[in-house]
Amino acid sequence: MNRWQQLMQKGNSLYNLNQWNDALNYYNQAILLLESAISIETTTTQQAIQGWICAYHNVATTYEQQGFIDRSRDALVTPFNTMLALTNDSNISPEMQLITHQALHITLPPLLEFANNHPSEFQFINKLVGHINTYEHLH
């Protein structure tokens, strides 16, 4: 098991015990480890990207449980924006563009669910979805 996976498991255990700050600490450690892994294209890049997105989604859920809606939204938006930027990066390989394009699509359901749970955020989330529609139309 990778170190980031151990950190995620520890964070999940603490989350289940409602130890929010401690869980966030482990999730954020996993994010930092994975950020370096996703910046270098290897055979494990896709798994690292998926883990990184999952860690951000766990952060978002933890913030949401505490009532920090803006922080929760921001934690969901970060992987969306990052994957959108990477997908549009002409300096990465076609394989990496495909991986980031697929990853971009897995960032959408949590954003839409968030908008459904927090109607005041719907307009903001709808604008993000418009960005992906524009991207796909152009490509």
Residue frames as a rotation matrix with the C-alpha (Angstrom) as fourth column:
MET 1
0.583 0.813 0.000 0.00
0.813 -0.583 0.000 0.00
0.000 0.000 -1.000 0.00
ASN 2
-0.124 -0.604 0.787 1.30
0.561 -0.697 -0.446 3.43
0.818 0.387 0.425 -0.94
ARG 3
-0.822 -0.272 -0.501 2.02
0.569 -0.441 -0.694 6.06
-0.032 -0.855 0.517 1.70
TRP 4
-0.832 0.543 0.109 -0.76
-0.505 -0.825 0.256 8.30
0.229 0.158 0.961 0.36
GLN 5
-0.073 0.830 -0.553 -3.24
-0.140 0.540 0.830 5.43
0.987 0.138 0.077 0.69
GLN 6
-0.339 -0.131 -0.932 -2.20
0.838 0.408 -0.362 4.93
0.427 -0.904 -0.029 4.31
LEU 7
-0.987 -0.045 -0.157 -2.73
0.109 -0.897 -0.427 8.63
-0.122 -0.439 0.890 4.96
MET 8
-0.511 0.857 -0.068 -6.17
-0.588 -0.291 0.755 8.48
0.627 0.426 0.652 3.36
GLN 9
-0.023 0.493 -0.870 -7.14
0.375 0.811 0.450 5.45
0.927 -0.315 -0.204 5.46
LYS 10
-0.635 -0.269 -0.725 -6.02
0.771 -0.161 -0.616 7.19
0.049 -0.950 0.310 8.64
GLY 11
-0.947 0.321 0.015 -7.95
-0.320 -0.945 0.062 10.31
0.034 0.054 0.998 7.60
ASN 12
-0.259 0.896 -0.361 -11.05
-0.341 0.265 0.902 8.22
0.904 0.357 0.237 6.92
SER 13
-0.209 0.125 -0.970 -10.79
0.758 0.647 -0.079 6.54
0.618 -0.752 -0.230 10.33
LEU 14
-0.845 -0.163 -0.509 -10.55
0.474 -0.671 -0.571 9.93
-0.248 -0.724 0.644 12.03
TYR 15
-0.772 0.636 0.016 -13.40
-0.487 -0.607 0.628 11.29
0.409 0.477 0.778 9.91
ASN 16
-0.102 0.757 -0.646 -15.60
0.136 0.653 0.745 8.40
0.985 -0.011 -0.169 11.08
LEU 17
-0.221 -0.052 -0.974 -14.75
0.961 0.159 -0.226 9.40
0.166 -0.986 0.015 14.66
ASN 18
0.769 0.558 0.311 -15.77
0.552 -0.826 0.116 13.02
0.321 0.083 -0.943 13.90
GLN 19
0.288 -0.772 -0.567 -12.20
0.488 -0.391 0.780 14.16
-0.824 -0.502 0.264 14.49
TRP 20
0.912 0.317 0.262 -12.42
0.371 -0.362 -0.855 16.65
-0.176 0.877 -0.448 11.64
ASN 21
0.730 -0.657 -0.187 -9.17
-0.667 -0.745 0.015 18.58
-0.150 0.114 -0.982 12.08
ASP 22
-0.114 -0.781 0.614 -7.08
-0.450 0.592 0.669 15.45
-0.886 -0.200 -0.419 12.43
ALA 23
0.333 0.314 0.889 -8.77
0.598 0.658 -0.457 13.90
-0.729 0.684 0.032 9.38
LEU 24
0.997 0.046 -0.056 -8.08
-0.007 -0.706 -0.708 17.07
-0.073 0.706 -0.704 7.38
ASN 25
0.332 -0.943 0.014 -4.44
-0.760 -0.259 0.597 16.89
-0.559 -0.209 -0.802 8.39
TYR 26
-0.238 -0.415 0.878 -4.08
0.088 0.891 0.445 13.39
-0.967 0.183 -0.176 6.94
TYR 27
0.618 0.515 0.594 -6.01
0.647 0.097 -0.756 14.22
-0.447 0.852 -0.273 3.78
ASN 28
0.925 -0.286 -0.249 -3.84
-0.356 -0.882 -0.308 17.29
-0.131 0.374 -0.918 3.21
GLN 29
-0.013 -0.952 0.305 -0.68
-0.566 0.258 0.783 15.22
-0.824 -0.162 -0.543 3.70
ALA 30
0.008 0.106 0.994 -1.94
0.570 0.816 -0.091 12.81
-0.821 0.568 -0.054 1.05
ILE 31
0.924 0.368 0.101 -2.65
0.305 -0.554 -0.775 15.73
-0.229 0.747 -0.624 -1.29
LEU 32
0.563 -0.779 -0.276 0.90
-0.716 -0.627 0.308 17.02
-0.413 0.024 -0.910 -0.89
LEU 33
-0.270 -0.655 0.706 2.39
-0.153 0.753 0.640 13.61
-0.951 0.064 -0.303 -1.61
LEU 34
0.179 0.454 0.873 0.18
0.732 0.531 -0.427 13.12
-0.657 0.715 -0.237 -4.65
GLU 35
0.872 0.138 -0.470 0.82
-0.130 -0.860 -0.493 16.56
-0.472 0.491 -0.732 -6.10
SER 36
-0.075 -0.964 -0.256 4.41
-0.765 -0.109 0.635 15.63
-0.640 0.243 -0.729 -6.78
ALA 37
-0.492 -0.081 0.867 3.30
0.227 0.949 0.218 12.32
-0.840 0.304 -0.449 -8.30
ILE 38
0.483 0.759 0.436 0.88
0.643 0.030 -0.765 13.93
-0.594 0.650 -0.474 -10.74
SER 39
0.654 -0.282 -0.702 3.42
-0.457 -0.887 -0.069 16.44
-0.604 0.366 -0.709 -11.96
ILE 40
-0.512 -0.834 -0.205 5.59
-0.751 0.319 0.578 13.69
-0.417 0.449 -0.790 -13.45
GLU 41
0.452 0.718 -0.529 4.13
-0.888 0.419 -0.190 11.44
0.085 0.555 0.827 -16.11
THR 42
-0.762 -0.613 0.207 4.64
-0.633 0.773 -0.041 7.78
-0.134 -0.163 -0.977 -15.15
THR 43
-0.677 0.500 -0.540 2.71
0.053 0.765 0.642 4.54
0.734 0.406 -0.545 -15.29
THR 44
-0.440 0.513 -0.737 1.06
0.897 0.295 -0.330 5.42
0.049 -0.806 -0.590 -11.96
THR 45
-0.996 0.014 0.090 0.01
-0.012 -1.000 0.023 8.95
0.091 0.022 0.996 -12.89
GLN 46
-0.316 0.949 -0.023 -3.63
-0.212 -0.047 0.976 8.00
0.925 0.313 0.216 -13.44
GLN 47
0.182 0.342 -0.922 -3.86
0.767 0.538 0.350 6.36
0.616 -0.771 -0.164 -10.01
ALA 48
-0.673 -0.498 -0.548 -2.14
0.731 -0.560 -0.389 9.35
-0.113 -0.662 0.741 -8.41
ILE 49
-0.867 0.408 0.287 -4.57
-0.239 -0.845 0.478 11.77
0.437 0.346 0.830 -10.07
GLN 50
0.044 0.937 -0.347 -7.56
0.071 0.344 0.936 9.73
0.997 -0.066 -0.051 -8.92
GLY 51
-0.006 -0.130 -0.991 -6.18
0.955 0.292 -0.044 9.58
0.296 -0.947 0.122 -5.38
TRP 52
-0.916 -0.389 -0.099 -5.48
0.401 -0.894 -0.202 13.31
-0.010 -0.224 0.974 -5.42
ILE 53
-0.533 0.805 0.262 -9.04
-0.342 -0.488 0.803 14.08
0.774 0.339 0.535 -6.53
CYS 54
0.238 0.618 -0.749 -10.41
0.463 0.606 0.647 11.71
0.854 -0.500 -0.142 -3.89
ALA 55
-0.435 -0.476 -0.764 -8.36
0.898 -0.170 -0.406 13.41
0.063 -0.863 0.501 -1.19
TYR 56
-0.977 0.119 0.175 -9.76
-0.105 -0.990 0.091 16.79
0.184 0.071 0.980 -2.21
HIS 57
-0.146 0.982 -0.121 -13.27
-0.214 0.088 0.973 15.37
0.966 0.168 0.197 -2.19
ASN 58
0.090 0.111 -0.990 -12.66
0.840 0.525 0.136 14.03
0.534 -0.844 -0.046 1.32
VAL 59
-0.861 -0.406 -0.307 -11.47
0.504 -0.762 -0.407 17.48
-0.068 -0.505 0.860 2.38
ALA 60
-0.723 0.640 0.259 -14.64
-0.355 -0.666 0.656 18.98
0.592 0.382 0.709 0.88
THR 61
0.148 0.808 -0.571 -16.87
0.219 0.536 0.815 16.51
0.964 -0.246 -0.098 2.70
THR 62
-0.240 -0.323 -0.916 -15.07
0.948 0.126 -0.293 17.16
0.209 -0.938 0.276 5.99
TYR 63
-0.995 -0.103 -0.009 -15.49
0.104 -0.984 -0.147 20.91
0.006 -0.147 0.989 5.61
GLU 64
-0.414 0.909 0.042 -19.13
-0.319 -0.188 0.929 20.47
0.852 0.371 0.368 4.65
GLN 65
0.071 0.403 -0.912 -19.76
0.677 0.652 0.341 18.38
0.733 -0.641 -0.227 7.79
GLN 66
-0.488 -0.365 -0.793 -18.42
0.851 -0.401 -0.339 21.29
-0.194 -0.840 0.507 9.83
GLY 67
0.538 0.808 -0.241 -20.57
0.693 -0.587 -0.419 23.84
-0.480 0.058 -0.875 8.01
PHE 68
-0.170 -0.677 -0.716 -17.69
-0.110 -0.708 0.697 25.47
-0.979 0.198 0.046 6.12
ILE 69
0.633 0.602 0.487 -19.53
0.375 0.311 -0.873 25.64
-0.677 0.735 -0.029 2.80
ASP 70
0.830 -0.363 -0.423 -17.10
-0.551 -0.651 -0.522 28.01
-0.086 0.666 -0.741 1.04
ARG 71
-0.191 -0.947 0.260 -14.11
-0.865 0.288 0.412 25.86
-0.464 -0.146 -0.873 1.99
SER 72
-0.045 0.274 0.961 -15.98
0.123 0.956 -0.267 22.76
-0.991 0.106 -0.077 0.89
ARG 73
0.909 0.415 0.028 -16.81
0.109 -0.172 -0.979 24.30
-0.402 0.893 -0.202 -2.48
ASP 74
0.510 -0.787 -0.346 -13.21
-0.855 -0.509 -0.102 25.45
-0.096 0.348 -0.933 -2.95
ALA 75
-0.338 -0.638 0.692 -11.93
-0.552 0.730 0.404 21.93
-0.763 -0.245 -0.599 -2.23
LEU 76
0.288 0.505 0.813 -14.21
0.436 0.687 -0.581 20.59
-0.853 0.522 -0.022 -4.97
VAL 77
0.963 0.117 -0.241 -13.30
-0.124 -0.605 -0.787 23.33
-0.238 0.788 -0.568 -7.43
THR 78
0.215 -0.972 -0.091 -9.53
-0.744 -0.223 0.630 22.86
-0.633 -0.067 -0.772 -7.09
PRO 79
-0.423 -0.423 0.801 -9.33
0.156 0.837 0.524 19.44
-0.893 0.347 -0.288 -8.80
PHE 80
0.568 0.675 0.472 -11.83
0.636 0.005 -0.772 20.57
-0.523 0.738 -0.426 -11.46
ASN 81
0.895 -0.227 -0.384 -9.78
-0.353 -0.887 -0.297 23.66
-0.273 0.402 -0.874 -12.33
THR 82
-0.049 -0.984 0.170 -6.49
-0.628 0.163 0.761 21.77
-0.776 -0.069 -0.626 -12.21
MET 83
-0.240 0.003 0.971 -7.70
0.472 0.874 0.114 19.00
-0.848 0.485 -0.212 -14.50
LEU 84
0.816 0.553 0.169 -9.25
0.440 -0.405 -0.801 21.53
-0.375 0.728 -0.574 -16.89
ALA 85
0.629 -0.658 -0.414 -5.95
-0.661 -0.733 0.160 23.42
-0.408 0.173 -0.896 -17.05
LEU 86
-0.341 -0.792 0.506 -3.93
-0.351 0.606 0.713 20.24
-0.872 0.065 -0.485 -17.60
THR 87
0.179 0.502 0.846 -6.33
0.629 0.603 -0.491 19.04
-0.756 0.621 -0.208 -20.27
ASN 88
0.973 0.229 0.037 -5.75
0.187 -0.678 -0.711 22.31
-0.138 0.698 -0.702 -22.13
ASP 89
0.388 -0.906 -0.171 -1.96
-0.469 -0.353 0.809 22.19
-0.793 -0.234 -0.562 -21.66
SER 90
0.906 -0.041 -0.421 -0.34
-0.395 0.272 -0.877 21.63
0.150 0.962 0.230 -25.05
ASN 91
-0.016 -0.998 0.061 2.96
-0.931 -0.007 -0.364 20.70
0.364 -0.063 -0.929 -23.35
ILE 92
-0.203 -0.028 0.979 1.69
-0.628 0.770 -0.109 17.39
-0.751 -0.637 -0.174 -22.01
SER 93
-0.972 -0.235 -0.005 1.52
-0.167 0.675 0.719 14.16
-0.166 0.699 -0.695 -23.98
PRO 94
-0.369 0.878 -0.305 -1.68
-0.646 -0.007 0.763 12.99
0.668 0.479 0.570 -25.68
GLU 95
-0.252 0.233 -0.939 -1.85
0.472 0.877 0.090 10.14
0.845 -0.421 -0.331 -23.14
MET 96
-0.814 -0.097 -0.572 -1.68
0.566 -0.351 -0.746 12.60
-0.129 -0.931 0.341 -20.25
GLN 97
-0.815 0.576 -0.061 -4.32
-0.572 -0.784 0.239 14.77
0.090 0.230 0.969 -21.90
LEU 98
-0.182 0.756 -0.629 -6.61
-0.203 0.597 0.776 11.75
0.962 0.269 0.045 -22.10
ILE 99
-0.421 -0.043 -0.906 -5.99
0.777 0.497 -0.385 10.90
0.467 -0.866 -0.176 -18.45
THR 100
-0.931 0.039 -0.362 -6.70
0.196 -0.785 -0.588 14.47
-0.307 -0.618 0.723 -17.34
HIS 101
-0.628 0.762 -0.157 -9.78
-0.611 -0.358 0.706 14.66
0.482 0.539 0.691 -19.57
GLN 102
-0.089 0.571 -0.816 -11.17
0.277 0.801 0.530 11.51
0.957 -0.179 -0.229 -17.93
ALA 103
-0.591 -0.204 -0.780 -10.25
0.800 -0.026 -0.599 12.87
0.102 -0.979 0.179 -14.51
LEU 104
-0.956 0.279 0.094 -12.00
-0.277 -0.960 0.039 16.13
0.101 0.011 0.995 -15.30
HIS 105
-0.232 0.931 -0.281 -15.22
-0.405 0.170 0.898 14.19
0.884 0.322 0.338 -15.76
ILE 106
-0.058 0.222 -0.973 -14.94
0.720 0.684 0.113 12.51
0.691 -0.694 -0.199 -12.37
THR 107
-0.917 -0.249 -0.311 -14.75
0.396 -0.660 -0.639 15.93
-0.046 -0.709 0.704 -10.73
LEU 108
-0.725 0.643 0.246 -18.19
-0.326 -0.635 0.701 16.89
0.606 0.428 0.670 -12.04
PRO 109
0.021 0.843 -0.537 -20.64
0.376 0.491 0.786 14.65
0.926 -0.218 -0.307 -10.10
PRO 110
-0.235 -0.098 -0.967 -19.45
0.972 -0.044 -0.232 15.89
-0.019 -0.994 0.106 -6.68
LEU 111
-0.988 -0.111 -0.110 -19.74
0.105 -0.993 0.057 19.49
-0.115 0.045 0.992 -7.88
LEU 112
-0.518 0.855 0.005 -23.28
-0.254 -0.159 0.954 18.88
0.817 0.493 0.300 -9.12
GLU 113
0.059 0.496 -0.866 -24.24
0.741 0.560 0.371 17.10
0.669 -0.664 -0.334 -5.91
PHE 114
-0.645 -0.383 -0.661 -22.81
0.733 -0.554 -0.395 19.99
-0.215 -0.740 0.638 -3.93
ALA 115
-0.938 0.331 0.104 -24.88
-0.252 -0.856 0.450 22.46
0.238 0.396 0.887 -5.98
ASN 116
-0.163 0.917 -0.364 -27.96
0.101 0.383 0.918 20.33
0.981 0.113 -0.155 -5.36
ASN 117
0.045 0.111 -0.993 -27.31
0.946 0.315 0.079 20.32
0.321 -0.943 -0.091 -1.60
HIS 118
-0.295 -0.232 -0.927 -26.47
0.581 -0.814 0.019 24.04
-0.759 -0.533 0.375 -1.52
PRO 119
0.420 0.580 0.698 -28.74
0.900 -0.164 -0.405 25.91
-0.120 0.798 -0.591 -3.96
SER 120
0.841 -0.146 -0.520 -26.97
-0.066 -0.984 0.168 29.19
-0.536 -0.107 -0.837 -3.21
GLU 121
-0.178 -0.984 -0.008 -23.91
-0.292 0.045 0.955 27.67
-0.940 0.173 -0.295 -4.93
PHE 122
0.349 0.396 0.850 -25.79
0.553 0.645 -0.527 26.48
-0.757 0.654 0.006 -8.01
GLN 123
0.989 0.058 -0.139 -24.98
-0.066 -0.659 -0.749 29.49
-0.135 0.750 -0.648 -10.18
PHE 124
0.253 -0.967 -0.014 -21.27
-0.867 -0.233 0.440 29.23
-0.429 -0.099 -0.898 -9.39
ILE 125
-0.285 -0.334 0.898 -21.17
-0.065 0.942 0.329 25.49
-0.956 0.035 -0.290 -10.12
ASN 126
0.649 0.606 0.460 -23.23
0.449 0.183 -0.875 25.96
-0.614 0.774 -0.153 -13.28
LYS 127
0.785 -0.440 -0.437 -20.60
-0.594 -0.734 -0.328 28.42
-0.176 0.517 -0.838 -14.54
LEU 128
-0.221 -0.898 0.380 -17.90
-0.690 0.419 0.590 25.78
-0.689 -0.132 -0.713 -14.01
VAL 129
0.001 0.310 0.951 -19.87
0.403 0.870 -0.284 23.21
-0.915 0.383 -0.124 -15.94
GLY 130
0.931 0.320 -0.178 -20.13
0.013 -0.515 -0.857 25.79
-0.366 0.796 -0.483 -18.72
HIS 131
0.227 -0.933 -0.279 -16.32
-0.869 -0.323 0.374 25.88
-0.439 0.158 -0.884 -18.85
ILE 132
-0.498 -0.409 0.765 -16.13
-0.112 0.905 0.410 22.17
-0.860 0.118 -0.496 -19.54
ASN 133
0.453 0.719 0.527 -18.87
0.531 0.257 -0.807 22.40
-0.716 0.646 -0.266 -22.17
THR 134
0.822 -0.232 -0.520 -16.93
-0.480 -0.774 -0.413 25.19
-0.307 0.589 -0.747 -23.88
TYR 135
-0.218 -0.962 0.164 -13.74
-0.733 0.273 0.623 23.11
-0.644 0.015 -0.765 -23.75
GLU 136
-0.329 0.112 0.938 -15.42
0.296 0.955 -0.010 20.07
-0.897 0.275 -0.347 -25.28
HIS 137
0.771 0.636 0.040 -17.06
0.279 -0.280 -0.919 22.16
-0.572 0.720 -0.393 -27.96
LEU 138
0.586 -0.623 -0.518 -13.69
-0.750 -0.659 -0.054 23.62
-0.308 0.420 -0.854 -28.96
HIS 139
-0.537 -0.827 0.167 -12.00
-0.728 0.555 0.402 20.24
-0.425 0.094 -0.900 -29.06
